[in-house]
C-alpha cells in the first residue's frame, strides 16, 4: 500500500534514479572508500543524463539529477551508520 503511494507521488523513473545512484555509491564505497563511491555514483547519473540529452526527442533532466543526488545522500547516511 505505501509502496504504491510512493510510486504515485514520486514516480517510477525518479525512484529508479535514486535506487541506482544509492546502489552504485554503496557498492563502490565498500570496495574503495566513501569519496570514490559518491563521485562514481554522481558521474554515473551525470553520464546517463548527458547521454539522454544527446538523444533525439530526449532531454537532460535536472529533475533526474536531483533524484540522483537524493540517492547519493541516502548512501552517505547509510555509510555513516555502518
Secondary structure, 3 states (H helix, E strand, C coil): CHHHHHHHHHCHHHHHHHHHHHHHHHHHHHHCCHHHHHHHHHHHHHHHHHHHHHCCCCCCCHHHHHHHHHHHHHHHHHHHHC
